[in-house]
Amino acid sequence: MHSQINFGYPWIFTYGHLFVAAPALAIFLVSWARKRNKVVLGVSGALALWALTAFAMLRFGFDMNGRATMPTQAFLTSGAAAKVLDMGAGTGRSTLMVLEARPQTTVVALDSFSDSYTEHFGNAKSGQTVEDRGRAKLIANMKAAGVEERATIQPGDMRHMPFEAGTFDAIVSAYAIDHLSREGSSQAIGEAYRVLKPHGEFLLMVIAKDLWLDLTYGPMLVHMRAAASGYWESRMRNAGFDIIESGHRPFTHYVVARKPGA
């Protein structure tokens, strides 16, 4: 069943380093065999070592096309039934993470299904809108995981969400808000505060600006929205949230926050 799950990230994110490693390793081996210039030998060897190490770190440390795990047990610890919003659900990786880790929850998967969606998960098929393709990807993954009865899909912009105030018990947003501009991310966090019930929880996961990211991507595809430590906590406090916990995992900075009660 689970083998049918496909989160759809393109090869450049998952195997791109191998396209650097292969020629670099070939140049290194040829230079070694023919005892050529030591500079060429050193540069090609270092590049091959970096690319192979980075590939292993990304594949086994982050594994963006694999199943996500909850970065902390501080989110929805009671295990009680909860209505959860996934802001920027993409193809459902974080939606499945919540549904599988918290079996009593239901999730509304929100995504704009815009140009950003196609950039990350591929273009729509001929005659198919981005929204239809996005729905199809989400539904297919939910069915493959056996959780489709506990999830619904809602097209919408996280900066102006189509929900009444106080709709949700909890919110998760994984690697989505940090794609927005500074103003857009503030709007999204403010919207999260608005649609949460009092005492509602918010789990934010973003790409971390840390050694893992620097070592893995180096000159390749650095995430331009990666922010220094404390940036997201400050944004969430400014919106009115209380910070419960924050921390790091490889490539990921997470924050668990709570909306104060009345």
C-alpha positions as CSV (number, residue, x, y, z in Angstrom):
1,M,0.0,0.0,0.0
2,H,2.6,2.5,1.1
3,S,4.7,1.9,-2.0
4,Q,2.1,3.7,-4.0
5,I,2.7,7.0,-2.2
6,N,4.5,9.5,-4.4
7,F,5.2,13.0,-3.0
8,G,6.4,14.1,-6.5
9,Y,9.5,16.1,-5.7
10,P,11.6,16.3,-8.9
11,W,14.9,14.5,-9.3
12,I,17.0,17.6,-8.9
13,F,16.1,17.7,-5.2
14,T,16.7,14.0,-4.6
15,Y,19.4,12.8,-7.1
16,G,20.9,16.1,-8.3
17,H,24.1,15.6,-6.4
18,L,24.8,12.4,-8.3
19,F,25.0,14.3,-11.6
20,V,27.9,16.2,-10.0
21,A,29.5,13.2,-8.4
22,A,29.6,11.1,-11.5
23,P,31.8,13.3,-13.7
24,A,33.9,14.5,-10.8
25,L,34.6,10.9,-9.8
26,A,35.4,10.0,-13.4
27,I,37.9,12.9,-13.7
28,F,39.4,11.9,-10.3
29,L,39.9,8.3,-11.4
30,V,41.4,9.2,-14.7
31,S,43.7,11.7,-13.1
32,W,44.8,9.1,-10.5
33,A,45.5,6.5,-13.1
34,R,47.4,8.8,-15.4
35,K,49.1,10.6,-12.5
36,R,48.1,14.0,-13.9
37,N,48.0,17.5,-12.3
38,K,47.7,17.2,-8.5
39,V,45.4,20.3,-8.5
40,V,42.9,18.6,-10.9
41,L,43.2,15.4,-8.8
42,G,42.5,17.3,-5.5
43,V,39.6,19.4,-6.9
44,S,37.8,16.6,-8.6
45,G,38.3,14.3,-5.6
46,A,37.0,16.9,-3.2
47,L,34.0,17.7,-5.4
48,A,33.2,14.0,-5.8
49,L,33.4,13.4,-2.0
50,W,31.2,16.4,-1.3
51,A,28.6,15.4,-3.8
52,L,28.4,11.8,-2.6
53,T,28.3,12.9,1.1
54,A,25.6,15.5,0.4
55,F,23.5,13.0,-1.5
56,A,23.7,10.5,1.4
57,M,22.8,13.3,3.9
58,L,19.8,14.4,1.8
59,R,18.6,10.9,1.0
60,F,18.9,9.4,4.5
61,G,18.8,12.6,6.7
62,F,15.9,14.4,5.1
63,D,14.4,12.1,2.5
64,M,11.9,14.5,1.1
65,N,10.2,11.9,-1.0
66,G,9.9,9.6,2.0
67,R,7.5,9.5,4.9
68,A,7.8,12.5,7.3
69,T,8.0,12.0,11.0
70,M,6.8,14.4,13.7
71,P,9.8,16.5,14.8
72,T,8.5,16.6,18.3
73,Q,6.0,14.9,20.6
74,A,5.0,18.3,22.0
75,F,2.4,18.8,19.3
76,L,-1.1,17.5,20.1
77,T,0.2,15.4,23.0
78,S,-3.3,14.7,24.4
79,G,-4.1,12.4,21.6
80,A,-7.7,13.7,21.7
81,A,-9.8,14.2,18.5
82,A,-8.7,17.4,16.8
83,K,-9.5,19.2,13.6
84,V,-6.1,20.2,12.0
85,L,-5.3,22.5,9.2
86,D,-2.3,21.7,7.0
87,M,-1.2,25.1,5.6
88,G,0.6,24.6,2.2
89,A,-0.1,20.9,2.1
90,G,1.6,20.3,-1.2
91,T,1.2,16.6,-2.1
92,G,0.4,15.6,1.4
93,R,3.6,14.7,3.1
94,S,2.8,16.7,6.3
95,T,-0.9,15.8,6.1
96,L,0.0,12.1,6.3
97,M,2.6,12.8,9.0
98,V,-0.2,14.3,11.3
99,L,-2.8,11.7,10.4
100,E,-0.5,8.8,11.0
101,A,1.1,10.2,14.2
102,R,-2.2,11.3,15.7
103,P,-4.9,8.7,14.8
104,Q,-7.7,10.7,16.3
105,T,-7.3,13.8,14.1
106,T,-8.9,14.9,10.9
107,V,-7.0,17.2,8.5
108,V,-8.0,19.9,6.0
109,A,-5.2,20.1,3.4
110,L,-4.9,23.7,2.1
111,D,-2.9,24.7,-0.9
112,S,-3.0,27.4,-3.5
113,F,-2.3,25.0,-6.4
114,S,-0.5,28.0,-8.1
115,D,2.7,28.4,-10.1
116,S,4.7,27.5,-7.0
117,Y,3.0,24.2,-6.8
118,T,3.9,23.3,-10.4
119,E,7.5,24.4,-9.8
120,H,7.8,21.9,-7.0
121,F,5.6,19.0,-8.1
122,G,5.5,19.2,-11.9
123,N,3.2,20.6,-14.5
124,A,-0.4,19.8,-15.0
125,K,-1.3,17.3,-17.7
126,S,-2.8,18.4,-21.0
127,G,-6.4,19.6,-20.3
128,Q,-5.9,19.4,-16.6
129,T,-5.7,22.5,-14.3
130,V,-3.1,22.8,-11.6
131,E,-5.8,22.6,-9.0
132,D,-7.2,19.3,-10.5
133,R,-3.7,17.8,-10.6
134,G,-3.0,18.9,-7.1
135,R,-6.2,17.4,-5.8
136,A,-5.4,14.2,-7.7
137,K,-1.9,13.9,-6.1
138,L,-3.3,14.5,-2.6
139,I,-6.1,12.1,-3.0
140,A,-3.9,9.4,-4.4
141,N,-1.5,9.6,-1.5
142,M,-4.2,9.7,1.1
143,K,-5.8,6.6,-0.4
144,A,-2.5,4.8,-0.6
145,A,-2.0,5.5,3.1
146,G,-5.5,4.5,4.0
147,V,-6.5,7.8,5.6
148,E,-8.6,9.4,2.9
149,E,-11.7,9.3,5.1
150,R,-10.0,11.6,7.6
151,A,-8.9,14.3,5.2
152,T,-10.4,16.9,3.0
153,I,-8.8,19.2,0.4
154,Q,-9.4,23.0,0.3
155,P,-7.8,25.2,-2.4
156,G,-6.8,28.6,-0.9
157,D,-4.1,31.1,-0.2
158,M,-2.6,30.8,3.3
159,R,-2.3,34.6,3.4
160,H,-6.1,35.0,3.1
161,M,-7.6,31.7,4.2
162,P,-11.3,30.8,3.4
163,F,-12.1,29.9,7.0
164,E,-14.0,31.5,9.9
165,A,-12.1,32.6,12.9
166,G,-11.6,29.9,15.5
167,T,-12.2,27.0,13.1
168,F,-9.3,24.6,14.0
169,D,-7.9,22.9,17.0
170,A,-4.4,22.8,15.6
171,I,-2.4,23.8,12.5
172,V,0.7,22.3,10.9
173,S,2.8,24.0,8.1
174,A,5.8,22.3,6.7
175,Y,8.3,24.0,4.4
176,A,5.7,26.3,3.0
177,I,5.6,29.6,4.8
178,D,9.3,30.1,4.3
179,H,8.6,30.2,0.5
180,L,6.7,33.5,1.0
181,S,8.1,37.0,1.2
182,R,8.7,38.6,4.6
183,E,5.3,40.3,4.4
184,G,3.6,37.2,3.1
185,S,4.9,35.0,5.9
186,S,3.7,37.5,8.5
187,Q,0.3,37.5,6.9
188,A,0.2,33.7,6.9
189,I,1.2,33.5,10.6
190,G,-1.5,36.1,11.4
191,E,-4.0,34.0,9.5
192,A,-3.0,30.9,11.5
193,Y,-3.6,32.8,14.7
194,R,-7.0,34.0,13.4
195,V,-8.4,30.5,12.4
196,L,-7.1,28.7,15.5
197,K,-9.4,28.2,18.5
198,P,-8.2,29.6,21.9
199,H,-5.5,27.2,23.2
200,G,-5.0,25.9,19.7
201,E,-1.5,24.6,18.7
202,F,0.6,25.5,15.7
203,L,3.5,23.3,14.5
204,L,5.7,25.3,12.1
205,M,8.5,23.4,10.2
206,V,10.9,25.4,7.9
207,I,14.2,24.8,6.2
208,A,16.9,25.4,8.8
209,K,19.8,27.8,8.1
210,D,22.5,25.5,9.6
211,L,25.5,23.4,8.8
212,W,23.4,20.6,7.3
213,L,22.0,22.9,4.7
214,D,25.4,24.5,3.9
215,L,27.2,21.2,3.6
216,T,24.5,19.6,1.5
217,Y,23.7,22.3,-1.0
218,G,26.7,24.5,-0.9
219,P,26.6,26.2,-4.4
220,M,23.5,24.2,-5.4
221,L,20.0,25.4,-4.9
222,V,20.3,27.1,-1.5
223,H,16.9,27.9,0.0
224,M,16.8,31.6,-0.1
225,R,14.3,32.0,2.7
226,A,16.3,30.1,5.3
227,A,16.5,32.3,8.4
228,A,18.7,32.6,11.4
229,S,17.8,31.1,14.8
230,G,15.0,33.0,16.5
231,Y,13.5,34.5,13.4
232,W,10.4,32.4,13.3
233,E,9.8,32.5,17.0
234,S,9.9,36.3,16.9
235,R,7.4,36.3,14.1
236,M,5.0,34.0,16.0
237,R,5.3,36.0,19.2
238,N,4.5,39.2,17.3
239,A,1.3,37.5,16.0
240,G,0.3,36.7,19.6
241,F,1.4,33.1,20.0
242,D,3.1,31.7,23.1
243,I,6.1,29.5,22.2
244,I,6.0,26.0,23.7
245,E,9.0,24.4,22.2
246,S,11.5,25.0,19.4
247,G,14.4,23.0,18.1
248,H,16.4,21.6,15.1
249,R,16.5,18.4,13.2
250,P,18.7,17.9,10.1
251,F,17.6,20.5,7.5
252,T,14.6,21.5,9.7
253,H,13.8,24.2,12.3
254,Y,10.5,23.6,14.1
255,V,8.5,25.7,16.5
256,V,5.5,24.6,18.5
257,A,3.3,27.5,19.6
258,R,-0.1,28.0,21.3
259,K,-2.8,30.6,20.9
260,P,-3.6,32.0,24.4
261,G,-7.0,31.2,25.8
262,A,-9.6,33.8,26.6
